[in-house]
């Protein structure tokens, strides 16, 4: 199984409240982006990294890849105005000889090698797969006034994470259909679902969370510090 990993790092990340994009902020002594790059670089399943960067920060991105990626080849391409456009830009740059794609958010720096290889292995078995965590809290559906309409059975609910892994041609087909129908999805699984591709779930960990706010960054720093002191 030879995979091209698309690392989506094109967002501005303004909710974190910094003067630079969150993927370039320091975390545990290295940029946020460097954490996932280094982890993907350590997997023998990964044969290429395509980093989708903010158009104005491609030089900064290239410097990070040069320092933290040692094994696989790397491409840096400019992203779009939405996540869907950015992933499409990465998809267009993938090596034609690689059959599989793994899409990962750079803002999820604490993904582990075991998680990457588990979701890739599951994708090979069922056609595509995502990392996700079970919903443990009780979930309520509310109306526009904030009043509860009903509860939901949490036993069948999962919160999607990345990486999300599929065959390259399946994702290309999903993008063509989405463009034809004007569909916008928040992740690759959402696009694959409209084409009828089966998507498996590899159970993940809450530590593979997405950094969105300063509180998230602080939590990631605390987790890294706790690991270092064990």
C-alpha positions as CSV (number, residue, x, y, z in Angstrom):
1,X,0.0,0.0,0.0
2,X,1.7,3.2,-1.2
3,X,0.1,6.4,0.0
4,X,0.4,10.1,-0.7
5,X,-0.5,12.1,2.4
6,X,-2.0,15.5,1.8
7,X,-1.4,17.7,4.8
8,X,-3.9,20.5,4.8
9,X,-2.1,23.6,6.2
10,X,-3.7,26.4,4.2
11,X,-6.0,27.9,6.9
12,X,-5.5,31.3,8.5
13,X,-6.4,30.0,11.9
14,X,-7.6,33.4,13.2
15,X,-9.6,32.0,16.1
16,X,-6.4,31.0,17.9
17,X,-5.7,34.8,18.3
18,X,-2.1,34.9,17.0
19,X,-0.5,37.1,14.4
20,X,0.5,34.1,12.3
21,X,-1.4,31.1,11.1
22,X,-1.8,28.4,13.9
23,X,0.1,25.7,11.9
24,X,3.3,27.9,12.3
25,X,2.9,28.5,16.0
26,X,5.4,26.9,18.4
27,X,4.3,23.7,20.1
28,X,6.6,21.7,22.2
29,X,9.7,23.2,20.7
30,X,8.7,22.9,17.0
31,X,6.0,24.4,14.7
32,X,2.5,22.8,14.9
33,X,2.9,21.7,11.3
34,X,6.1,19.9,12.0
35,X,4.5,17.4,14.4
36,X,2.2,15.7,11.8
37,X,4.9,15.9,9.1
38,X,7.4,14.1,11.2
39,X,4.8,11.4,12.2
40,X,3.7,10.7,8.6
41,X,7.4,10.7,7.5
42,X,8.0,7.8,9.9
43,X,5.4,5.5,8.4
44,X,6.6,3.1,5.7
45,X,3.1,3.3,4.2
46,X,3.6,6.9,3.3
47,X,5.6,7.5,0.1
48,X,4.9,11.2,-0.5
49,X,3.8,14.3,1.4
50,X,1.9,17.0,-0.3
51,X,1.6,20.1,2.0
52,X,-1.1,22.5,1.1
53,X,0.1,25.9,2.4
54,X,-1.3,29.5,2.5
55,X,-0.2,31.1,-0.7
56,X,1.6,33.9,1.2
57,X,3.5,31.4,3.4
58,X,4.9,28.9,1.0
59,X,8.5,29.8,1.8
60,X,7.9,29.4,5.6
61,X,6.2,26.0,4.8
62,X,9.1,24.8,2.7
63,X,11.6,25.6,5.4
64,X,9.6,23.6,7.9
65,X,9.4,20.6,5.5
66,X,13.1,20.8,4.8
67,X,13.9,20.6,8.5
68,X,11.4,18.0,9.7
69,X,10.9,15.6,6.7
70,X,13.9,13.3,6.1
71,X,12.6,10.2,4.4
72,X,9.8,10.8,1.8
73,X,9.6,13.3,-1.0
74,X,7.7,16.5,-0.3
75,X,5.7,18.9,-2.5
76,X,4.3,22.3,-1.3
77,X,1.3,23.7,-3.2
78,X,-0.8,26.8,-2.5
79,X,-4.3,26.2,-1.0
80,X,-7.7,27.7,-1.8
81,X,-10.2,29.7,0.1
82,X,-12.0,26.7,1.6
83,X,-10.8,23.3,2.9
84,X,-12.4,21.5,0.0
85,X,-10.6,23.7,-2.5
86,X,-7.3,23.2,-0.6
87,X,-7.6,19.4,-0.6
88,X,-8.4,19.5,-4.3
89,X,-5.2,21.5,-4.9
90,X,-3.3,18.8,-3.0
91,X,-5.0,16.0,-4.9
92,X,-4.1,17.6,-8.3
93,X,-0.4,17.5,-7.2
94,X,-0.2,13.9,-6.1
95,X,2.2,11.5,-7.8
96,X,0.2,9.7,-10.6
97,X,1.8,6.5,-9.6
98,X,0.3,6.4,-6.1
99,X,-3.1,4.8,-5.7
100,X,-4.1,5.9,-2.2
101,X,-4.6,9.2,-0.5
102,X,-4.5,10.1,3.2
103,X,-5.8,13.6,4.0
104,X,-4.8,15.1,7.3
105,X,-5.3,18.4,9.0
106,X,-2.1,20.1,10.0
107,X,-4.0,21.4,13.0
108,X,-4.1,17.9,14.5
109,X,-0.5,17.6,15.5
110,X,-0.8,14.8,18.0
111,X,-1.9,12.0,15.6
112,X,0.2,8.9,16.3
113,X,2.0,6.5,14.0
114,X,-0.3,3.7,15.3
115,X,-3.4,5.7,14.4
116,X,-2.1,6.5,10.9
117,X,-1.3,2.9,10.1
118,X,-4.6,1.6,11.7
119,X,-6.8,3.8,9.5
120,X,-4.7,3.0,6.4
121,X,-5.0,-0.7,7.0
122,X,-8.7,-0.5,7.5
123,X,-9.1,1.6,4.2
124,X,-7.3,-1.2,2.3
125,X,-9.8,-3.7,3.6
126,X,-13.1,-1.8,3.1
127,X,-12.2,0.8,0.5
128,X,-11.8,3.9,2.6
129,X,-11.7,4.8,6.3
130,X,-11.4,7.7,8.8
131,X,-10.2,8.1,12.3
132,X,-13.0,8.9,14.7
133,X,-13.9,8.9,18.4
134,X,-17.1,7.7,20.0
135,X,-19.4,10.4,21.4
136,X,-19.5,9.7,25.2
137,X,-21.8,12.6,26.3
138,X,-25.5,12.7,25.9
139,X,-26.4,14.5,22.6
140,X,-29.5,16.7,22.2
141,X,-31.1,18.2,19.1
142,X,-32.3,21.7,19.7
143,X,-34.5,24.2,17.8
144,X,-33.6,27.7,16.7
145,X,-34.6,29.0,20.2
146,X,-32.1,26.6,21.9
147,X,-34.9,24.3,23.2
148,X,-34.4,20.5,23.1
149,X,-36.4,18.7,20.4
150,X,-35.1,15.2,21.1
151,X,-32.1,13.2,22.3
152,X,-30.0,10.9,20.1
153,X,-28.6,7.4,20.5
154,X,-24.9,8.1,21.2
155,X,-24.0,4.4,20.7
156,X,-24.0,5.0,16.9
157,X,-22.4,8.5,17.0
158,X,-18.7,9.2,16.3
159,X,-16.8,12.5,15.9
160,X,-14.8,12.4,12.7
161,X,-11.0,13.1,12.7
162,X,-8.2,12.9,10.2
163,X,-6.4,11.2,8.5
164,X,-9.1,10.1,6.1
165,X,-7.9,7.5,3.6
166,X,-9.2,6.4,0.3
167,X,-8.3,5.5,-3.3
168,X,-7.2,8.5,-5.3
169,X,-9.6,7.9,-8.1
170,X,-12.6,7.5,-5.7
171,X,-11.8,11.0,-4.3
172,X,-11.4,12.4,-7.8
173,X,-14.8,11.1,-8.7
174,X,-16.3,12.5,-5.5
175,X,-14.9,15.9,-6.3
176,X,-16.2,15.9,-9.9
177,X,-19.7,15.0,-8.6
178,X,-19.5,17.6,-5.9
179,X,-18.5,20.3,-8.4
180,X,-21.3,19.3,-10.8
181,X,-23.9,19.4,-8.0
182,X,-22.5,22.4,-6.1
183,X,-22.0,20.3,-3.0
184,X,-19.8,21.5,-0.1
185,X,-18.6,19.0,2.5
186,X,-16.6,19.5,5.6
187,X,-14.5,16.4,5.1
188,X,-13.5,13.8,2.6
189,X,-15.9,11.2,4.0
190,X,-18.8,13.5,3.3
191,X,-17.8,13.6,-0.3
192,X,-17.2,9.9,-0.6
193,X,-20.6,9.2,1.0
194,X,-22.4,10.9,-1.9
195,X,-20.7,8.6,-4.4
196,X,-21.7,5.4,-2.5
197,X,-18.1,4.5,-1.4
198,X,-18.1,2.6,1.9
199,X,-16.2,4.4,4.7
200,X,-15.0,2.5,7.7
201,X,-14.2,4.0,11.1
202,X,-11.0,3.2,12.9
203,X,-11.4,4.2,16.6
204,X,-9.1,7.0,17.6
205,X,-8.2,9.0,20.7
206,X,-9.5,12.4,21.9
207,X,-5.8,13.5,21.9
208,X,-6.0,13.7,18.1
209,X,-8.0,16.9,18.4
210,X,-7.9,19.9,16.1
211,X,-6.3,23.1,17.4
212,X,-8.7,25.9,16.9
213,X,-8.4,28.2,19.9
214,X,-5.7,29.3,22.3
215,X,-7.1,26.9,24.8
216,X,-6.6,24.0,22.4
217,X,-3.0,25.0,21.9
218,X,-2.5,25.1,25.6
219,X,-4.0,21.7,26.0
220,X,-1.7,20.3,23.3
221,X,1.3,21.8,25.0
222,X,0.2,20.3,28.3
223,X,-0.1,16.8,26.7
224,X,3.3,17.0,25.1
225,X,4.8,18.1,28.4
226,X,3.2,15.3,30.3
227,X,4.5,12.7,27.7
228,X,8.0,14.1,28.0
229,X,8.0,13.8,31.8
230,X,6.7,10.2,31.9
